[in-house]
Amino acid sequence: MIRCVRIWTGSDGHSLFEEGRIDLPRGERGDTLCDKIPATSISFRETTVGGTYSPHNAPTRQLVITLTGTLEFKTEKNETFLIRPGDILLAEDTTGSGHSWRLTDDQPWRRAYVIIGADTEVPFVSSTS
């Protein structure tokens, strides 16, 4: 299972989130996998230990794959969730009050940004489903 947290803008203009996973319905050679997800680009970024970022929106719809570092994300409503190495953030809160984050461990945040289209289907399955 690959853990995924989806964050989006609710009808009240504030960011909401839900935990879930990436659906991996098929398999071969003992692996499970999903269908390919069309992407526009991929880039990599590193933030030093102790980094923080004040409230902001996702600049575009994207998958953020955390390679190292543990972060606490916070919404305007003071709701929080953690992202750990190996987790994926499906960032869709491109409008509204946004979210902030801070590194909580002694590792830099290394991540990959995978830019996806507004209508690109992501095999996200909510934990509440």
KEGU-373815 format. One line per 8 residues: number of its first residue (from 1); their letters; for each residue y, z, x of N, C-alpha, C. Coordinates in nm, 3 decimals, padded with zeros to 5 digits, m for minus. Each point is the difference from the previous one (the first is absolute). Layout:
// residues N
NUM	A	Y,Z,X,Y,Z,X,Y,Z,X; ...
//
This chain:
// residues 129
1	MIRCVRIW	m00.118,00.000,00.085,00.118,00.000,m00.085,00.124,00.000,00.090; 00.098,m00.081,m00.034,00.128,m00.001,00.069,00.102,00.060,m00.096; 00.056,00.116,00.040,00.098,00.069,m00.084,00.129,m00.081,m00.005; 00.058,m00.006,m00.120,00.126,m00.073,m00.020,00.087,00.082,m00.095; 00.127,00.009,00.032,00.098,00.062,m00.089,00.097,m00.108,m00.042; 00.017,m00.014,m00.130,00.095,m00.099,m00.055,00.128,00.074,m00.037; 00.114,m00.055,00.041,00.130,00.057,m00.038,00.081,m00.111,m00.065; 00.060,00.029,m00.114,00.076,m00.100,m00.076,00.116,00.069,m00.071
9	TGSDGHSL	00.087,m00.078,m00.060,00.116,00.052,m00.071,m00.033,00.011,m00.149; 00.016,00.119,m00.054,m00.024,00.023,m00.142,00.117,m00.046,m00.085; m00.018,00.007,m00.131,00.104,m00.045,m00.092,00.127,00.084,00.009; m00.010,00.122,00.056,00.117,00.085,00.017,00.074,m00.026,00.131; m00.047,m00.098,00.079,00.066,m00.035,00.126,m00.045,00.083,00.119; m00.096,00.089,m00.020,m00.050,00.084,00.109,m00.138,m00.049,00.046; m00.027,00.023,00.128,m00.129,m00.040,00.056,m00.111,00.093,m00.051; m00.110,m00.061,m00.033,m00.122,00.070,m00.044,m00.112,m00.042,00.094
17	FEEGRIDL	m00.104,00.080,00.008,m00.114,m00.039,00.083,m00.131,00.041,m00.065; m00.105,m00.068,00.041,m00.134,00.035,m00.043,m00.096,m00.027,00.115; m00.097,00.087,00.013,m00.101,m00.017,00.103,m00.114,m00.083,m00.054; m00.064,m00.072,00.090,m00.113,m00.081,m00.038,m00.071,m00.053,00.124; m00.054,m00.118,m00.015,m00.075,m00.061,00.109,00.008,m00.152,m00.012; m00.036,m00.065,00.107,m00.015,m00.146,m00.002,m00.142,m00.029,m00.047; m00.014,m00.081,m00.103,m00.130,m00.034,m00.054,m00.074,m00.093,00.096; m00.121,00.037,00.034,m00.084,m00.078,00.091,m00.131,m00.032,m00.072
25	PRGERGDT	00.003,m00.100,m00.090,m00.115,m00.021,m00.089,m00.116,m00.080,00.060; 00.024,m00.075,00.105,m00.104,m00.088,00.051,m00.050,00.051,00.134; m00.112,m00.052,00.043,m00.051,00.044,00.128,m00.083,m00.106,00.070; m00.007,00.014,00.131,m00.086,m00.082,00.083,m00.023,00.075,00.130; m00.118,m00.012,00.055,m00.034,00.066,00.127,00.025,00.150,m00.003; m00.012,00.063,m00.115,00.024,00.144,m00.009,00.145,00.039,m00.019; 00.091,m00.097,m00.003,00.142,00.027,m00.022,00.034,m00.019,m00.147; 00.113,00.057,m00.042,00.058,m00.033,m00.130,00.137,m00.059,00.029
33	LCDKIPAT	00.044,m00.091,m00.085,00.127,m00.066,00.023,00.061,m00.049,m00.130; 00.129,m00.027,00.008,00.072,m00.056,m00.114,00.029,m00.147,00.029; 00.050,m00.068,m00.100,00.044,m00.138,00.020,00.124,00.001,00.089; 00.030,m00.113,00.060,00.119,m00.011,00.084,00.126,00.020,m00.085; 00.098,00.065,00.060,00.128,00.023,m00.065,00.103,m00.087,00.070; 00.058,m00.097,m00.070,00.101,m00.084,00.066,00.118,00.083,00.048; 00.045,m00.027,00.122,00.112,00.073,00.059,00.100,m00.097,00.059; 00.126,00.039,00.001,00.107,m00.080,00.057,00.011,00.021,00.149
41	SISFRETT	m00.008,00.129,00.044,00.012,00.031,00.141,m00.057,00.137,00.027; m00.018,00.030,00.129,m00.039,00.132,00.044,00.086,00.036,00.120; 00.044,00.125,00.005,00.075,00.049,00.115,m00.046,00.142,00.029; 00.031,00.046,00.119,m00.041,00.133,00.044,00.123,00.080,00.039; m00.010,00.133,m00.017,00.113,00.086,00.031,m00.052,00.135,00.047; 00.080,00.065,00.084,m00.035,00.134,00.046,00.123,00.089,m00.009; m00.019,00.120,m00.055,00.104,00.102,m00.008,m00.047,00.119,00.082; 00.088,00.054,00.084,m00.037,00.110,00.088,m00.028,00.128,m00.078
49	VGGTYSPH	m00.070,00.090,00.064,m00.034,00.130,m00.057,00.127,00.066,m00.055; m00.014,00.062,m00.116,00.113,00.070,m00.062,00.090,m00.088,m00.084; m00.034,m00.130,m00.014,00.084,m00.093,m00.074,00.010,00.033,m00.148; 00.113,m00.036,m00.057,00.025,00.015,m00.144,00.079,m00.123,m00.047; 00.000,m00.021,m00.130,00.081,m00.107,m00.057,00.050,00.048,m00.136; 00.131,m00.003,m00.018,00.062,00.047,m00.124,m00.036,m00.093,m00.116; 00.032,00.041,m00.124,m00.040,m00.080,m00.116,00.040,m00.147,00.013; m00.097,m00.085,m00.033,00.017,m00.145,00.008,m00.103,m00.066,m00.090
57	NAPTRQLV	00.021,m00.126,m00.026,m00.095,m00.080,m00.075,m00.083,m00.083,00.097; m00.116,m00.043,m00.044,m00.076,m00.097,00.077,00.084,m00.129,00.001; 00.015,m00.065,00.116,00.082,m00.120,00.004,m00.061,m00.118,m00.074; m00.131,00.003,m00.016,m00.074,m00.103,m00.071,m00.135,00.058,m00.035; m00.074,m00.066,m00.085,m00.134,00.047,m00.034,m00.088,m00.017,00.124; m00.068,00.108,00.038,m00.074,m00.005,00.125,m00.113,00.103,00.002; m00.096,m00.027,00.086,m00.105,00.094,00.034,00.037,00.058,00.135; m00.001,00.132,00.012,00.031,00.066,00.126,m00.129,00.070,00.044
65	ITLTGTLE	m00.055,m00.046,00.110,m00.128,00.052,00.050,00.030,00.095,00.115; m00.031,00.127,m00.018,00.027,00.101,00.103,m00.113,00.001,00.102; 00.039,m00.018,00.127,m00.095,00.001,00.111,m00.007,00.138,00.065; 00.116,00.064,00.024,00.006,00.137,00.051,00.115,00.071,m00.068; m00.009,00.133,m00.001,00.105,00.081,m00.059,m00.034,00.044,m00.142; 00.046,00.118,m00.035,m00.014,00.053,m00.135,00.140,00.024,m00.054; 00.024,m00.048,m00.121,00.133,00.007,m00.059,m00.003,00.065,m00.136; 00.110,00.066,m00.031,00.023,00.049,m00.134,00.107,m00.091,m00.063
73	FKTEKNET	m00.032,m00.060,m00.112,00.095,m00.080,m00.077,00.051,00.087,m00.113; 00.127,m00.019,m00.037,00.061,00.078,m00.108,00.080,m00.093,m00.089; m00.011,00.020,m00.130,00.080,m00.075,m00.097,00.125,00.080,m00.035; 00.092,m00.061,m00.071,00.123,00.066,m00.044,m00.031,00.122,m00.089; m00.114,m00.003,m00.067,m00.041,00.111,m00.087,m00.075,00.109,00.079; 00.006,m00.007,00.134,m00.065,00.097,00.090,m00.152,00.001,m00.011; m00.059,m00.108,m00.046,m00.145,m00.014,00.001,m00.039,m00.054,00.137; m00.110,00.051,00.056,m00.039,m00.038,00.136,m00.144,m00.048,00.006
81	FLIRPGDI	m00.027,m00.079,00.102,m00.137,m00.039,00.032,m00.008,m00.025,00.150; m00.120,00.009,00.054,m00.024,m00.023,00.142,m00.063,m00.135,00.023; 00.037,m00.060,00.111,m00.064,m00.122,00.050,m00.055,00.034,00.139; m00.128,m00.032,00.020,m00.067,00.031,00.127,m00.049,m00.130,00.064; m00.039,00.008,00.127,m00.054,m00.121,00.066,m00.115,m00.060,m00.082; 00.005,m00.131,m00.018,m00.099,m00.071,m00.078,00.038,m00.021,m00.145; 00.102,00.071,m00.049,00.047,m00.016,m00.137,00.088,m00.123,m00.013; 00.007,m00.052,m00.121,00.087,m00.112,m00.032,00.100,00.046,m00.106
89	LLAEDTTG	00.126,m00.034,00.021,00.105,00.024,m00.099,00.032,m00.135,m00.063; m00.015,m00.010,m00.132,00.043,m00.119,m00.073,00.140,00.029,m00.051; 00.100,m00.049,00.074,00.140,00.030,m00.027,00.058,m00.104,m00.095; 00.033,00.045,m00.121,00.057,m00.088,m00.102,00.130,00.055,m00.057; 00.054,00.106,00.057,00.124,00.059,m00.053,00.122,m00.065,00.067; 00.020,m00.126,m00.032,00.107,m00.080,00.061,00.137,00.023,m00.066; 00.002,00.079,m00.106,00.125,00.037,m00.069,m00.005,00.148,m00.031; 00.110,00.054,m00.049,00.003,00.138,m00.045,00.034,00.099,00.110
97	SGHSWRLT	m00.039,00.125,m00.022,00.039,00.109,00.090,m00.077,00.002,00.131; m00.113,m00.066,00.008,m00.074,m00.012,00.124,m00.078,00.124,00.039; m00.035,00.005,00.128,m00.083,00.106,00.056,00.047,00.029,00.143; m00.038,00.116,00.050,00.027,00.034,00.140,m00.134,00.037,00.064; 00.000,00.010,00.133,m00.121,00.043,00.069,00.037,00.075,00.128; m00.099,00.078,00.046,00.013,00.070,00.127,m00.138,00.012,00.063; m00.002,m00.014,00.131,m00.125,00.020,00.074,m00.032,00.148,00.002; m00.126,00.037,m00.019,m00.038,00.141,m00.008,m00.093,00.043,00.113
105	DDQPWRRA	m00.043,m00.091,00.086,m00.089,00.038,00.109,00.062,m00.038,00.134; m00.078,00.009,00.106,00.052,m00.024,00.134,m00.032,m00.141,00.051; m00.016,m00.093,m00.092,m00.029,m00.138,00.035,00.115,m00.090,m00.046; 00.024,m00.111,00.071,00.097,m00.097,m00.051,m00.059,m00.069,m00.123; 00.089,m00.054,m00.083,m00.049,m00.078,m00.115,m00.008,m00.145,00.044; m00.121,m00.048,00.016,m00.025,m00.141,00.029,m00.056,m00.061,m00.127; 00.060,m00.112,m00.039,m00.043,m00.062,m00.126,00.020,m00.149,00.003; m00.068,m00.064,m00.095,00.012,m00.144,m00.022,00.058,m00.021,m00.139
113	YVIIGADT	00.100,m00.086,m00.008,00.059,m00.041,m00.127,m00.055,m00.137,m00.036; m00.065,m00.008,m00.115,m00.054,m00.127,m00.048,00.081,m00.036,m00.124; 00.082,m00.103,00.012,00.088,m00.041,m00.110,m00.081,m00.086,m00.096; 00.008,00.036,m00.129,m00.073,m00.072,m00.103,00.097,m00.045,m00.109; m00.038,m00.101,m00.074,00.085,m00.053,m00.106,00.007,00.091,m00.122; 00.100,m00.022,m00.080,00.022,00.080,m00.121,m00.118,m00.008,m00.096; m00.070,m00.113,m00.002,m00.111,m00.019,m00.092,m00.136,00.007,00.069; m00.002,00.036,00.127,m00.127,00.008,00.072,m00.085,00.115,m00.055
121	EVPFVSST	m00.123,m00.032,m00.033,m00.091,00.102,m00.052,m00.056,00.082,00.115; 00.013,00.131,m00.012,m00.055,00.093,00.098,m00.112,00.076,m00.069; m00.117,00.011,00.061,m00.114,00.067,m00.066,00.011,00.153,00.005; 00.112,00.051,m00.053,00.023,00.145,m00.007,m00.070,00.055,m00.122; m00.072,00.109,00.019,m00.065,00.071,m00.112,00.053,00.143,00.001; 00.062,00.041,m00.108,00.056,00.133,m00.012,m00.112,00.104,m00.006; 00.024,00.116,00.058,m00.097,00.109,m00.006,m00.020,00.052,m00.142; 00.099,m00.026,m00.086,m00.010,00.045,m00.139,m00.073,m00.100,m00.088
129	S	m00.037,m00.115,00.055,m00.071,m00.103,m00.079,m00.146,00.036,m00.018
//
